[in-house]
Amino acid sequence: MTTMNQRMVRVFTILSVGFMALIGMLTWWQIVVAGELKQKDSNQQSAYYEQRIARGFISTSDGVRLATRRATAGANGETVYTRAYPQGNLAAHVLGYDTRGNARAGVEKALNTELTGSDRNLGAVVGLLDGSDQVVGDNVQLTIDAAAQRVAQEQLSGLTGAIVALEPATGRVLVSASSPTFTSQEAITDFAGIQKRDASLFNRATQSGYAPGSTFKLVTTAAALANGRTPDTKFPRTTEYRNIKNFDREVAPAGTLSDALTNSYNTVFAKLGNDLGAERLRTQMEQFGFFETPPLVGLPNDELRASGLSDTDGSPLELNDDVDTARVAIGQERLTVTPLQMAMVAAAIGNDGKLVKPSLVEQVTRANGGQVRGFEVRDWKQSMTPAHARQLQRMMQNVVEEGTGSAVRLQGIQIAGKTGTADFGGRNLVWFVAFAPVDNPRVAIAVAIENQASGQTGGDVAAPKAREVLRRLLERAPS
């Protein structure tokens, strides 16, 4: 009897396990697999319908068409469209790409609803689905100046880095170049290949985490002016401060705050940062837009990075009393910025302290030319008082006329700028930021170049590149 009971229990257990396994398998198929298949089918249908939309064009402010469409006959005789990018790598990181298999990036992603017309005319979209109508997307005109963008990309050829140029008073992004680069057409034909190639899809203009070096002394100077110092505040002779030395171990003679900025003396600014303290530096950084994702119109948020302090793993750090403010003040101490952020700093100083939200989008228009929306200046922060901003403008002008930024000079144009150099993995990361003309700024610019030899500086390498982009932009008519 006991043996019989044991056999019955064993059989019952086997049947129960089998039954539970069957239920689990059915559940997996019905919920997990069926859901995935349904999603896959939905994605295939979505891709099919999207290729029947006449996607809008994307062009630059000076009329160069960056993204067009090609019409072909589909399998059922219907008209289908594919994206085409006729300008090679021009503004590729801004433009992004639109592919059937590799999703979207850049303006193609951020303004997808406008480009596909899916932000309007629901009836036409429904008609497309049942085959009775066609949807034509809206066209997007960018603020990018194609001629200046080409100059910037030529200046970056063979190098790793980025150049960003803005209109200080409006926030229009005139140039946004990142190197190495790619062509948007490659994203359609060889996406896997460009993913492997020198991180060329990475937009260094808006996503990099660069140490700003001495360009950050502009922020430190702004904080000093806001807290009782003046351009004529006196500083004693220094050779070293808390193990911080000047470039090439130079001695900083007794002089003024303006002298210290002109010659970029680390020792003076390190002590100044220590005297100001974390709270005052943090407040000034916040007023320039640090610690926030830049409110840039035209790129998706996942292609933008906030500037500030970063830990070794890239996670953000707070600027508090535990941080060495002497090193923060000279652009070190885990301080990381994007070229976009430093162009915004220069723009705010040049715009009498007013920081305007940046934008890549000039206007959106219908296929028939009617305007959907135009450009709008969007004020963001008052970074400095106008009086303090004008003091810093003159100090930056001295950097170009008498100090480390002389290589940016252009005949007949007054330029205000600041050089920067930072150690970047044993090589130098070199910077130059500027705005011009001083009395009526039309352009603010930031140039950052990686992997330069020891001894190379922002004044040697980055300033001449800024000069060529400024030359082209200042030749154009104002917006």
N, C-alpha and C positions, 0 to 999 in steps of 0.2 A: 504493500500500500504506500509505504514511504517512497519507494522507487517510482511508483506511478505518479505520485504528487510532484516529485522532483522533475520528472519528464514534462508534466503539464506546465509547471512553472517555467521550465526552460523554453518550451514551445511558445508559451504566452509572452515571455520576455523577447524572444526573437521576433514574433509577430508585432509586438509593440514598437520595438526599435525600427523595424521595417516600415511600419505605418508612419512613425514620426519622421523617418527619412523621406518618405514619399511626400508627406505634407510640406516638409522643408524644401524639397526640390520644386514642388508645384508653386510654393510661395515665391521662391527665388525666380522662377521663370515668369510668373505672373506680375510680380512687383518690380524686381530689379531688371531682368533682361527685357521684359516687355516695355518697361519705361525707357530703357536705353534705346531699344529699337524704335519706339515711338518718337523719341527725341531725335534720333538719327534721321528718321523719315521726315520729321518736321524741318530739320536743318536742310535736308536735301530739297524739300519743297521751297523753303525760304530762299536758298541759293538759286533755284530755278526762277522764282518770281523776281528776285533782285536783278538777275541778268537781263530781264525784260524791261527794266527801268532805264531810261535814258539819263544816266547820272550827270549832274551838272558839271560845268567846267570850273577849273581853279586857275586863276591868273594872278600876276603880280600887279603892284600899283602902277607900273609903267607898261602894262599891257602884254606882257609875255605870258603865253598860255602854258601852264605847267602840267595840267591834267586834262585830257580830252577823252573821247570815247570812240570806239570802233563798232560799227553796226555790221552784223552778219546774219545769215539765215539760220534759224534753229532747225532742230530735227523735224519739227512739224510744220515748217514753213514760216513760223513766226519770226519777227525781228528780235535778235538778242544782242546785247552790248557787252563789250569787254573794255577795261580801262587801258589807257595808253598814256605814257609819260614822255613827251617828245624832247624835253630839255636835259636829258641825261641825269646827272647828279645835282643839278641846280636846286638848292634849297630842299634837298631830299629829306632831311630830318624834320623840317617844318611841314612839308607836304605829306610825308608818310607814305602809305600805300593802301590800296583796296584790292584784295584778292579773294577768290572763292574759297581757297583752302587755308589761308593763313591770316584770316581776319583783317583787322585794320589798325592803322597807327596814324599819328599826326593829325593834321587838319582833316584828312579823310575820315578819321574816327570821330573827332570832336564835333564835326559839323555834318555827320552822316544823315541826320534827319532832314537838314536843308538840302543836301546834295541829292537825296533820293526823292524829295518832295513829300516825304511821309509826315511832315509837320503841317500839312494843309491838304485840302481837296480829297477828303476821305472817299468820296464817291468815285473819284478816278482810280484810287488804289483798289477799291472793291471791284471796279470794272476791269482792272488789270488781272485780278485773280480769276474772273470768269471769262477772260479773253475778249471782252468787248471794248476795251479802251487801252490807252497808253499813258504812262506817267513820265513827265519830263521834270527832272530835278532842277532846283535853283542853282544859280552860278555864284561862286564865291571869289571876290577880289581881295587879295591879301595886301597888307601894308608894306611888304617886302619890296625893296628896290632891286630889280634884277641885275642892273649894271653894277651896283655896289656889292651885291651878293656875290657876283662872279669875282670881283676884285678880292673880296674877303676869302673866298675859297681858293683863289690862286695864292694868296699869302700863306694859307695853311697847307698848301700842297706838300706832301712828303713829311708833314709834321703831325703831331698829336696835340690837339687843343681845340680852342673855340674862340669865336669873335661874336659879340652882340653889340648892336648899335640901336639907340632909341632916339625919338624926339622927346626932349625933356618936358615940354609943355603939354604934349598930347598923349604920350605913352605909346605912340606908334612904333612898332618894332620894324626898323628899316633893314637890318641885317641880322641873321641868326645862322651862323655857320659852325659846323662841327666836323672835326677830322680825326681819324679816317671816316670816309663817307661811303655811300652806296648809291645805286640808281634805283628809283622806285620801280622801274620795270623789272629789275632783278628780283624784287620781292615776289613777282608773279612767276618768273621763270626758274629762279635758283634760290629759293628762300633758305634752304638748308646750307647752301654754300656761303651766303653772306652772314649767316649766324655764326659760322666758324671763323670768319675773317676779321681779326684785329678788333673785335667788338665794334664793328662799324655801324651797327644799328643803334648803339648807345649814343644818346644826344648829350654831348658834353656841355653844350650851352645851357641846358636846363636841368641836367641830372647829375652832373659831376659833383664830387665832394672835395674840392681843392682847398688847400691852405692858402689864404689870401696874401700872406706875407705883409710887406709894408704898405700895400694898398689899404689895409685895414686901419692904418694910422689916420685916415680921413675920418673914420668913425670915432676914433679916440680923440682926435682934435675937436670934432663936433661936441663930444661930451665935455671936453675941457672948456670950450667956449660957453656952453650952457651952464657951467658950474664955476663961473667967476674968473676964468683965465681970459687973456686977450692975446692977439698975435704978438704983442710986445712983452708978455710975461717972461721974466728972466730965469735962466737955468744956469747952474755952475758948470765948470769944466768936468767932464767925466770920461773915464776910460773903460769902466765896467760897472754893471749893476746886477747884483745877484747872479753872477756867472754869465750874464748877458753882455755880449760885446758888440761893437759896431762892425759893419762890413769891412773886411780886410784889416780888422783890429785898429781901425782909425780912432784917433782921439777926438771926442766931441768938445770943441772949445766952448767957453762961456758964451752964451748968446740968448736969443729969444725963441719963443715957440715957433714963430715963422721960420727962423733959421734952421731949427731942428727938422721941420717938415721939408724944407727946401733940400736939405742934405741927408734926410732920412736917417737920423741918428737913433739907433735902437735904445741906447742907454737913457736918453732923455724920455722917450715914450714909455719905456718899461717902468721908470720911476713914476711917471705921470699916471700910468694905469694903476699902479699900486696905490697912489694917493687918491685916485678917484674911487676905487673900490668896485666890487662886483655889481652892486645895485645900480649905480650911475651908468656903468658901461652897459648893463643889460637894458636899462631904460632907453638909452640912445640906440642900441641895436634894434629894439622893438619899433622905435620910431622910423627906422629905415626899412622895416619889413622883415627883419630876421625872425626866425622861429615860426614863421608862417609859410604855407605853400603860396607861392606868388599867384595873385589873381589874374593870370595871363589868359586872355580870351584867344582861343584857337588851338590849344593843345589839351589833350586829356590830362586829368589830374595825376594819373600814374606815370606821366612823362615829365612831371615837375618835382622838384625837390626843395624843401625848406633849408635855408642856410642857418647855421648856428654852431653849437658844440656837439661833437659826435664821439662816442666811445669807440674802442678799437673794433667792435663788431658792427659799427655803423649806426647803432641806436642813439637817439638824441640824449644829450646831457643838459642839465640846468647850469646856468651861470650863477654860482653862489660863492660863499666865502671859502669853500673848499678848493676852488679853482685858482690857479696862479694868474692873477689879473695882470701882472707885469708881462707875462708872455702873451696873454690874450691881446693886450694893447698893441703888440707889434705883429699880430696876425699869426700867432702860433698857438700852442696849448690846445690841440685837438679842435681848433676852430676850422670849420669847413664851409665853403661857399660855392655858389655857382657863378659863372660869368654873367648870367642874367642879373643876379642879385647885385654884383658890383657895378654893372651898368646902371642899375636903378639907383645906387648910392650916388654915382656921379651925376645922374640926371636930376636927382632931388637937390643936390647942392647947386647945380647950375640953374635950377628953376626956383631960386630964392627960397629953398627949403621945402617946397611942396612936392610930394611924391604922388605921381599919377599912376593909376593901374595900367599895366602894359597890355597891348592888344596886337594880334597878328591879322585881324580881320578889318578890312576897310569898309566893305559893304557886301550885302547879299542881294542878288537881283533875280527876277523871274527870267525865263527864257526869252520873253518879249522885251526885256530891258527895264521893266518896271521895278522900282526899288522895294525890297522887302524890309530892309533896315540899313541905315547908314552908320557912319562912325560917330561915336559919342565919347567925349572926354570924361573920364571917371576919376575924380579926385579920390585919394586914398588916405594919406597921412600928411601931417605937417611935421616933417623930420627935424627942422630947425626953424628958428625965427628968421625972417628975411634979413635982419641986420647981421646975425651970426653967419648966415649962409654967404652973404656978400664978403664978409671978412675971410671966410674959407676960400671963396672964389679967388681972391687976390693972392692968398697964400699958395694955392695950386698953380696960379699963373707964374709965381716966382719959381716953382719947381721946374717949369718948362724953360723959363728965360734965364735962370741962374743956376739951376741944380741938376738933378739926375735925369730929368725928362727932356733934355735938349734935342734928342733925335726925332721928336715928333714935330718940330717946328715947320710951319708952312709960311711962305712969303706973304706978308700982308694980312695974316690972320692971327689973332691972339688966341692961344690955346691954354687951357688950364688942365693939369694932369698930375698923376702920381704913379711912380714906379713901384714894383714889388718883386721880391725874389724869395722863394721858400724851398727848403729841402724836400725832395719828393722821391723817397726810396733810393737815396744816395746820389740822385741827379737833381738838377735845379728845375723848379717850376717857376716860370717868369711871367710877370704881369705888367700891363699898363692900362690905366683907366684915365679917361679925359672927357672934357666937353668943350665945344667951340661953336661960334666965337664967344669969347668971355662975356661981352656986354649984351649979347642977344643969342643965347645958346640954341642952336638948331639940332645939334647932334651930341649925344653922350655915348661913350664907347667903352667896352672892356675887352681886352685881349689876354688870353691865358695860353701859354705854350708849355707843354710837358717835356721832360727828358732832355734838358739842356745840360751841357757840360758844366762842371764846377768852375766858377769864375764868370760864367755868363749871367747877365742880369736883365731885368725888365727893360732898363734903358737901352741896353745893347740890342736885344732881340725883339721884344714886344712893341716898343715905341715906334720903330720904323714901319711895322705892319699896321699899327693904328693910323699912322700918318697917311698911308696910301688909301685906306678906307675912308678916312675923313676927307681927303682930297676929292674923292669921287662924290661923296655925299654932299659936300658943301658946294659942288658945282651945280647940283640939281635945284630946281625951283622949290621954294618952301611949300609945304602942304597947305 
